[in-house]
């Protein structure tokens, strides 16, 4: 608010001085002008009466002549006062209107209101730097996960779209450059409610600057940066403490997973998808040679994956290519797409990747490839959200949409940190484990995308303290956390995916596993189970209830009556 006050005082200095000077001249002049009483004697107004008369006259209210009828001299002076004050107020009001419409002042007010709204937020929130396709989808997903969203967007037209964003809690937005530390401070990066920051602008260098600045301001904060540049990716990872997502490399990795263990990819996408999404089907990529049209960063990422697996591939591009990066592979450089596809023998290809940075070109490539080879498996790249209908019309077997990739990867990092470790174990153990996990979840919870959370056996929490230290030696079993705290006979809709104890991690732990202080259990389930399971940490009586099936009295009176009843029954 100091910037707003400074601008007001600076821009309104001259008008206020003029208005105050005019009032002072009018008041003192009226006080010094003689009046006439009813008996004909002279009188002079007090300063208070003079200020009162000038005030209602200058504001055009006009109560009349007080305390007595004015003399001609006083009326003449009031004529002068009326014209002077009208000119003064016109000048002042004009300056006010000019100030209010000034872009600098409006930006300062918006900045102050933005900072105030962030300070007033008591819920955990994420800061999104940049509001493009990816950020819009991530904002909606975070909103459904009960996080507030704070957005910093440099382009005013994009910032204006936030007013109509489809979210339950209004987005707190500011049109500014997130590279400046004071902007990040106003966005609440140093507040304890800030759960993380995502740098999602369209420029890798800008994301790098934002991520480094955020890491400097708050080293322990979760920071995720999007980049397509190998250099920026190396720089951020070398700095440490920053999670980097390269959508091209991620998509290529997903292709590798589908080629090696398709159920691992299905499980990863399902658990990291937005709530209520269905479990995806297998991609079903056929074996055989590939044709990559568009050998840029996207095509090179796919080529590296294919090289590791010994799959033959050929590339097409409209401009000269660095042949060293495609050593041992046929590369055709031609502006004529139809002629180029013939040069790489697309008729005998198993997969064609339409991966240029032009959506119309990608659609043409897909159409031409199917015309030559109707059975070819097609992968198409979508570059702009406005072309979604165009890309959908291509009916490709697989689409690469950068925004969707970013949502999956960011939610995997945000939702539950333990989830990333679980998915690494599943990927290492192979498709058999992934298929078993999918079947277990679907049999228990159905086919909708479940929520994932971590339950911590924190001995400092009242419920866990009672479970471990006031239980008369009774063990706390994993099965107890899967019971309904209001109906011990009913199970909660949740499945334990992994038990982490120190450095030891166990997939799909047995329900009869005794728990220890500090254990972390990765659960998957519905929203009700997520909410009810928190009672095991907060309520000391809940664990005893699910162990025994008997609800213990909560008040002193009922506990005393229960003990008296037990004593009388023992005596009898």
URRA-V305481 format. One line per field, one symbol per residue. psi: psi as a letter, one per 30 degrees, with the letter a starting at -180 (. if undefined). Layout:
BEGIN
psi=???
END
This chain:
BEGIN
psi=feeeeeeeeefgeeeeeeeeeeeeeeeeeeffkkaklfgflllkkleeeeeeeeefefggeifajlflklleeeeeeeeeeeeeeeeeeeeeeeeeeeeefkeeeeeeeeeeeeeeeeffkflklkkjjkiaeeeeeeeeeeefghklkkkjkekeeeefffegkilekkkjlkjljffkefeeeffgffkffjflkkjglfkeeeeeeeeeeeeeeiegkjkkkkkfkeeeeeeeeeelgkkkjjeeeeeeeeeeeeeeiefeeeeeeefgllkgklkllkehklllllkjjihbeeeeeeeeeeeeggkklllklflkkjfefhkgkkkkjkfjeeeeeefghffgkekkjjhlgjeeeeeeeeeeefeeifgkkkkkkkekffgeeeeeffhlekkjjeeeeeeeeeeefeejefeeeeeeeeeefafeeeeeeeeeeeeefafljlkklkkkijffkeeeeeeffhghgkkjleeefglkffjffklkilkkekkjjbfkkkkilkfgkkllkfkkkjlkaleeeeeeffffeejffeeeefefgkjkkfleeeeeeeeeeeeeeee.
END
